[in-house]
Amino acid sequence: MIFINPVENYLIMTFNIPSIGAMVVCLCEGVSEKRVQRAIEQGASSRRQVTEACGAGGVCGGCHTTIVEMIRQCPRRRMAAASASSSPAEASSLAIGIA
């Protein structure tokens, strides 16, 4: 599946591999979207950290843009950024969905 980000004008590629029932982000290493997402949710905050955590992005670099976009879009990362830039009271209301 190919996604085009019109604002930043680049392609995000993932591949559906029916035999394993997963979207593959890194073809070179065969790393699924779920494994990359898990690495990000467990604290990987850069493409290099994702590569260290799960191996995605360590060979040809074709998936680097996809990995960076996944990091940027991770809900937990957005929540952490919101709490870092707001007061403790605002951060706790964001965390429970009041704001």
C-alpha positions as a LaTeX table, in Angstrom:
\begin{tabular}{lrrr}
\hline
Residue & $x$ (\AA) & $y$ (\AA) & $z$ (\AA) \\
\hline
Met1 & 0.00 & 0.00 & 0.00 \\
Ile2 & 1.37 & 3.40 & $-0.87$ \\
Phe3 & 0.31 & 6.56 & 0.90 \\
Ile4 & 1.16 & 9.98 & $-0.47$ \\
Asn5 & 1.57 & 12.79 & 2.00 \\
Pro6 & 0.52 & 15.81 & $-0.09$ \\
Val7 & 1.84 & 18.38 & 2.37 \\
Glu8 & 5.37 & 17.04 & 2.55 \\
Asn9 & 5.19 & 15.42 & $-0.92$ \\
Tyr10 & 6.71 & 12.03 & $-0.23$ \\
Leu11 & 5.60 & 8.43 & $-0.37$ \\
Ile12 & 4.99 & 6.20 & 2.61 \\
Met13 & 5.18 & 2.57 & 1.59 \\
Thr14 & 3.92 & $-0.46$ & 3.44 \\
Phe15 & 3.30 & $-3.88$ & 1.96 \\
Asn16 & 0.52 & $-6.28$ & 2.83 \\
Ile17 & 1.89 & $-9.79$ & 3.15 \\
Pro18 & $-1.21$ & $-12.04$ & 3.31 \\
Ser19 & 0.70 & $-15.13$ & 4.43 \\
Ile20 & 1.61 & $-13.50$ & 7.76 \\
Gly21 & $-1.37$ & $-11.15$ & 7.93 \\
Ala22 & 0.71 & $-8.07$ & 8.64 \\
Met23 & 1.84 & $-4.86$ & 7.01 \\
Val24 & 5.58 & $-4.96$ & 6.42 \\
Val25 & 7.44 & $-1.69$ & 6.87 \\
Cys26 & 10.98 & $-2.95$ & 6.30 \\
Leu27 & 11.27 & $-5.44$ & 3.45 \\
Cys28 & 15.01 & $-6.00$ & 3.91 \\
Glu29 & 14.57 & $-7.24$ & 7.47 \\
Gly30 & 10.92 & $-8.34$ & 7.20 \\
Val31 & 9.81 & $-6.12$ & 10.08 \\
Ser32 & 6.08 & $-5.61$ & 10.49 \\
Glu33 & 4.27 & $-2.38$ & 11.24 \\
Lys34 & 3.27 & $-3.87$ & 14.61 \\
Arg35 & 6.90 & $-4.49$ & 15.61 \\
Val36 & 7.88 & $-0.95$ & 14.63 \\
Gln37 & 4.87 & 0.46 & 16.50 \\
Arg38 & 5.75 & $-1.60$ & 19.59 \\
Ala39 & 9.33 & $-0.27$ & 19.52 \\
Ile40 & 8.00 & 3.30 & 19.33 \\
Glu41 & 5.49 & 2.73 & 22.12 \\
Gln42 & 8.27 & 1.28 & 24.27 \\
Gly43 & 10.27 & 4.48 & 23.95 \\
Ala44 & 12.10 & 4.56 & 20.62 \\
Ser45 & 11.92 & 8.22 & 19.63 \\
Ser46 & 14.19 & 8.29 & 16.58 \\
Arg47 & 14.65 & 6.20 & 13.48 \\
Arg48 & 18.00 & 4.99 & 14.81 \\
Gln49 & 16.40 & 3.85 & 18.10 \\
Val50 & 13.71 & 1.97 & 16.16 \\
Thr51 & 16.44 & 0.23 & 14.16 \\
Glu52 & 18.24 & $-0.75$ & 17.36 \\
Ala53 & 14.99 & $-2.01$ & 18.92 \\
Cys54 & 13.57 & $-4.10$ & 16.07 \\
Gly55 & 15.93 & $-4.01$ & 13.10 \\
Ala56 & 13.72 & $-1.98$ & 10.75 \\
Gly57 & 15.69 & 0.53 & 8.70 \\
Gly58 & 19.08 & $-1.03$ & 9.16 \\
Val59 & 19.84 & $-2.04$ & 5.57 \\
Cys60 & 18.83 & 0.03 & 2.53 \\
Gly61 & 17.06 & 3.00 & 4.14 \\
Gly62 & 13.97 & 2.73 & 1.97 \\
Cys63 & 11.70 & 2.59 & 5.01 \\
His64 & 13.27 & 5.48 & 6.93 \\
Thr65 & 10.57 & 7.94 & 5.88 \\
Thr66 & 7.84 & 5.52 & 6.96 \\
Ile67 & 9.49 & 4.93 & 10.33 \\
Val68 & 9.92 & 8.66 & 10.97 \\
Glu69 & 6.27 & 9.25 & 10.06 \\
Met70 & 5.16 & 6.46 & 12.40 \\
Ile71 & 7.17 & 8.05 & 15.21 \\
Arg72 & 5.60 & 11.43 & 14.48 \\
Gln73 & 2.07 & 9.99 & 14.44 \\
Cys74 & 2.35 & 7.81 & 17.54 \\
Pro75 & $-0.44$ & 8.83 & 19.98 \\
Arg76 & 1.76 & 8.24 & 23.03 \\
Arg77 & 4.49 & 10.48 & 21.57 \\
Arg78 & 1.92 & 13.23 & 20.91 \\
Met79 & 0.65 & 12.91 & 24.48 \\
Ala80 & 4.20 & 13.16 & 25.85 \\
Ala81 & 4.88 & 16.24 & 23.72 \\
Ala82 & 1.64 & 17.86 & 24.92 \\
Ser83 & 2.45 & 17.18 & 28.54 \\
Ala84 & 5.99 & 18.51 & 28.16 \\
Ser85 & 4.73 & 21.78 & 26.71 \\
Ser86 & 1.84 & 22.39 & 29.10 \\
Ser87 & 1.33 & 22.81 & 32.81 \\
Pro88 & 0.84 & 19.69 & 34.97 \\
Ala89 & $-2.88$ & 20.43 & 35.31 \\
Glu90 & $-3.29$ & 20.77 & 31.53 \\
Ala91 & $-1.25$ & 17.61 & 30.92 \\
Ser92 & $-3.41$ & 15.53 & 33.25 \\
Ser93 & $-6.62$ & 16.77 & 31.64 \\
Leu94 & $-5.17$ & 15.95 & 28.20 \\
Ala95 & $-4.23$ & 12.47 & 29.44 \\
Ile96 & $-7.80$ & 11.70 & 30.47 \\
Gly97 & $-9.37$ & 13.41 & 27.46 \\
Ile98 & $-10.99$ & 16.42 & 29.16 \\
Ala99 & $-9.33$ & 19.18 & 27.14 \\
\hline
\end{tabular}
